[in-house]
């Protein structure tokens, strides 16, 4: 496990804000630094799905660790917009198809797209957690292209072989996979071992 690392977390307007919040909890518990960027719709969906405003959610997250910095989506002067600002990885969770298309095209029309573009050009770890169904040929082409250039595509498609008993179990199965994608060992979900599970 990497100690005291720095990560960028993006939350968009796709359904599944709980994945992003749960990931931040786990990173903050490990004393990592988080740079959070929300799209405008990302903030609205977050409040709608979790039935809390952003301020309350941030206050709850900071109980784990104060190293949570929030950046304005339009502030292209933020440090994460520059390749000289070192980060250990970036996750957009959940990732809307609009944001995925922006990252795929390299448009960088806001801070989230620019930060992702920086991770790609600097060859840093970038994970996108798309949340959409069904997927159109456009979505699939964008994902394929990003995968081919080294971006990890980790759809929010939870497995059920570990017999989840709650929504938390389902969320943890995805968040655990994301943490592993960042090189962070965890026990958030049971791994498949030919019918034998490691808890």
RODO-2510 file (C-alpha; in nm, 4 decimals, decimal comma):
residues 199
     n   res          X          Y          Z
     1     x     0,0000     0,0000     0,0000
     2     x     0,1205     0,3512    -0,0861
     3     x     0,1415     0,5718     0,2236
     4     x     0,0355     0,9375     0,2242
     5     x    -0,0456     0,9471    -0,1451
     6     x    -0,2345     1,2183    -0,3350
     7     x    -0,5369     1,1426    -0,5517
     8     x    -0,7832     1,3322    -0,7681
     9     x    -1,1463     1,2222    -0,7419
    10     x    -1,4037     1,3400    -0,9937
    11     x    -1,7785     1,3011    -0,9479
    12     x    -2,0100     1,3611    -1,2437
    13     x    -2,3848     1,3647    -1,2972
    14     x    -2,4149     0,9917    -1,3655
    15     x    -2,6099     0,7945    -1,1086
    16     x    -2,3930     0,6291    -0,8445
    17     x    -2,2562     0,9183    -0,6383
    18     x    -2,2342     0,6803    -0,3429
    19     x    -1,9392     0,5087    -0,5125
    20     x    -1,7424     0,8325    -0,5155
    21     x    -1,8212     0,9163    -0,1544
    22     x    -1,7309     0,5650    -0,0372
    23     x    -1,4009     0,5787    -0,2277
    24     x    -1,3133     0,9083    -0,0609
    25     x    -1,3927     0,7612     0,2808
    26     x    -1,1484     0,4780     0,2200
    27     x    -0,8742     0,7061     0,0884
    28     x    -0,9141     0,9500     0,3773
    29     x    -0,9092     0,6653     0,6313
    30     x    -0,5664     0,5790     0,4915
    31     x    -0,4527     0,9388     0,5464
    32     x    -0,4281     1,0144     0,1738
    33     x    -0,4811     1,3598     0,0252
    34     x    -0,7813     1,4067    -0,2042
    35     x    -0,8450     1,6757    -0,4625
    36     x    -1,2172     1,6634    -0,5400
    37     x    -1,3800     1,8027    -0,8537
    38     x    -1,7559     1,7821    -0,9086
    39     x    -1,9389     1,8750    -1,2247
    40     x    -2,2448     2,0950    -1,1769
    41     x    -2,4759     1,8005    -1,2364
    42     x    -2,2484     1,5831    -1,0251
    43     x    -2,3190     1,8031    -0,7240
    44     x    -2,6938     1,7996    -0,7926
    45     x    -2,7128     1,4221    -0,8335
    46     x    -2,4950     1,3703    -0,5248
    47     x    -2,7364     1,5716    -0,3095
    48     x    -3,0407     1,4067    -0,4675
    49     x    -2,9191     1,0470    -0,4324
    50     x    -2,7663     1,0781    -0,0853
    51     x    -3,0374     1,3165     0,0433
    52     x    -2,7761     1,5513     0,1897
    53     x    -2,6199     1,8716     0,0677
    54     x    -2,2553     1,8810    -0,0384
    55     x    -2,1481     2,0744     0,2713
    56     x    -2,2850     1,8048     0,5042
    57     x    -2,1186     1,5270     0,3046
    58     x    -1,7829     1,7068     0,3108
    59     x    -1,8080     1,7629     0,6872
    60     x    -1,8737     1,3915     0,7378
    61     x    -1,5779     1,2973     0,5169
    62     x    -1,3409     1,5307     0,7005
    63     x    -1,4013     1,3368     1,0209
    64     x    -1,1674     1,0736     0,8716
    65     x    -0,9009     1,3169     0,7558
    66     x    -0,8817     1,6905     0,6855
    67     x    -0,6815     1,6407     0,3646
    68     x    -0,9793     1,6946     0,1367
    69     x    -0,9555     1,9883    -0,1021
    70     x    -1,2454     2,0868    -0,3283
    71     x    -1,1781     2,2594    -0,6596
    72     x    -1,4204     2,4628    -0,8680
    73     x    -1,4995     2,2843    -1,1944
    74     x    -1,4191     2,6038    -1,3907
    75     x    -1,0912     2,6884    -1,2178
    76     x    -0,8266     2,5960    -1,4718
    77     x    -0,5689     2,7690    -1,2500
    78     x    -0,6031     2,4934    -0,9867
    79     x    -0,2811     2,2987    -0,9229
    80     x    -0,4280     1,9734    -1,0581
    81     x    -0,4511     2,1384    -1,4023
    82     x    -0,0731     2,1199    -1,4331
    83     x     0,1487     1,8201    -1,5000
    84     x     0,4034     1,9655    -1,2575
    85     x     0,1611     1,8922    -0,9716
    86     x     0,2325     1,5293    -0,8840
    87     x    -0,0527     1,2933    -0,8076
    88     x    -0,0563     0,9171    -0,7548
    89     x    -0,3732     0,8612    -0,9518
    90     x    -0,7125     0,9910    -1,0538
    91     x    -1,0575     0,8329    -1,0474
    92     x    -1,3765     0,9670    -1,2060
    93     x    -1,6478     0,7868    -1,0135
    94     x    -1,9172     0,7756    -1,1344
    95     x    -1,8231     0,8820    -1,4860
    96     x    -2,0994     1,0079    -1,7141
    97     x    -2,0873     0,9344    -2,0854
    98     x    -2,0496     1,3072    -2,1480
    99     x    -1,7363     1,3270    -1,9331
   100     x    -1,6057     1,0023    -2,0808
   101     x    -1,6454     1,1509    -2,4306
   102     x    -1,4658     1,4666    -2,3218
   103     x    -1,1740     1,2703    -2,1793
   104     x    -1,1613     1,0553    -2,4925
   105     x    -1,1453     1,3614    -2,7186
   106     x    -0,8993     1,5545    -2,5011
   107     x    -1,1291     1,8578    -2,5130
   108     x    -1,0453     1,9733    -2,1563
   109     x    -1,3333     2,2206    -2,1409
   110     x    -1,3250     2,2295    -1,7598
   111     x    -1,0980     2,1329    -1,4696
   112     x    -1,2134     1,7710    -1,4566
   113     x    -1,1385     1,7125    -1,8235
   114     x    -0,8082     1,8961    -1,7952
   115     x    -0,6974     1,6957    -1,4889
   116     x    -0,7779     1,3707    -1,6722
   117     x    -0,5909     1,4949    -1,9795
   118     x    -0,2883     1,5695    -1,7602
   119     x    -0,2945     1,2167    -1,6167
   120     x    -0,3011     1,0735    -1,9686
   121     x    -0,0182     1,2900    -2,1021
   122     x     0,1938     1,2299    -1,7920
   123     x     0,1139     0,8557    -1,8083
   124     x    -0,0355     0,8523    -1,4604
   125     x    -0,2947     0,6100    -1,3298
   126     x    -0,6423     0,7121    -1,4481
   127     x    -0,9531     0,5059    -1,3708
   128     x    -1,2972     0,5795    -1,5101
   129     x    -1,6024     0,4186    -1,3501
   130     x    -1,8777     0,4528    -1,6127
   131     x    -2,2379     0,4204    -1,4980
   132     x    -2,4821     0,3935    -1,7851
   133     x    -2,7081     0,1333    -1,9456
   134     x    -2,7556     0,0370    -2,2173
   135     x    -2,4298     0,1430    -2,3833
   136     x    -2,4384     0,2881    -2,7330
   137     x    -2,1726     0,2224    -2,9994
   138     x    -2,0416     0,5745    -2,9289
   139     x    -1,9943     0,4929    -2,5590
   140     x    -1,8243     0,1648    -2,6406
   141     x    -1,5903     0,3231    -2,8962
   142     x    -1,4878     0,5911    -2,6474
   143     x    -1,4176     0,3298    -2,3797
   144     x    -1,2203     0,1133    -2,6211
   145     x    -1,0056     0,4065    -2,7311
   146     x    -0,9307     0,5107    -2,3735
   147     x    -0,8512     0,1522    -2,2761
   148     x    -0,6107     0,1249    -2,5694
   149     x    -0,4127     0,4278    -2,4476
   150     x    -0,3838     0,2948    -2,0925
   151     x    -0,6865     0,4322    -1,9092
   152     x    -0,8517     0,1750    -1,6812
   153     x    -1,2223     0,1335    -1,7549
   154     x    -1,3916    -0,0123    -1,4479
   155     x    -1,7700    -0,0062    -1,4985
   156     x    -1,9963    -0,0003    -1,1961
   157     x    -2,1061    -0,3599    -1,2581
   158     x    -2,1026    -0,5335    -0,9194
   159     x    -2,0777    -0,9099    -0,8993
   160     x    -2,3062    -1,1200    -0,6823
   161     x    -2,0974    -1,4328    -0,6281
   162     x    -2,0101    -1,3086    -0,2797
   163     x    -2,3817    -1,2978    -0,1830
   164     x    -2,4121    -0,9283    -0,0895
   165     x    -2,6568    -0,8630     0,1924
   166     x    -2,6806    -0,4848     0,1663
   167     x    -2,6288    -0,1894    -0,0650
   168     x    -2,3019    -0,1258     0,1223
   169     x    -2,1790    -0,4719     0,0212
   170     x    -2,2556    -0,3953    -0,3434
   171     x    -2,0911    -0,0518    -0,3284
   172     x    -1,7863    -0,1939    -0,1507
   173     x    -1,7335    -0,4532    -0,4229
   174     x    -1,6816    -0,1762    -0,6790
   175     x    -1,4850     0,0544    -0,4498
   176     x    -1,2587    -0,2350    -0,3508
   177     x    -1,1799    -0,2976    -0,7173
   178     x    -1,1053     0,0718    -0,7703
   179     x    -0,8681     0,0741    -0,4737
   180     x    -0,6899    -0,2265    -0,6181
   181     x    -0,6656    -0,0403    -0,9476
   182     x    -0,4826     0,2332    -0,7572
   183     x    -0,2486    -0,0249    -0,6040
   184     x    -0,4144    -0,0120    -0,2610
   185     x    -0,4775    -0,3450    -0,0922
   186     x    -0,8103    -0,3750     0,0858
   187     x    -1,0634    -0,6217     0,2234
   188     x    -1,3794    -0,4447     0,1117
   189     x    -1,5069    -0,7436    -0,0824
   190     x    -1,4582    -1,1176    -0,1104
   191     x    -1,2347    -1,2309    -0,3959
   192     x    -1,3277    -1,5198    -0,6211
   193     x    -1,1000    -1,8215    -0,5684
   194     x    -1,2673    -2,1032    -0,7608
   195     x    -1,5631    -2,1154    -0,5245
   196     x    -1,3572    -2,0460    -0,2114
   197     x    -1,3745    -1,6907    -0,0899
   198     x    -1,1185    -1,4812     0,0928
   199     x    -1,2954    -1,2522     0,3366
***
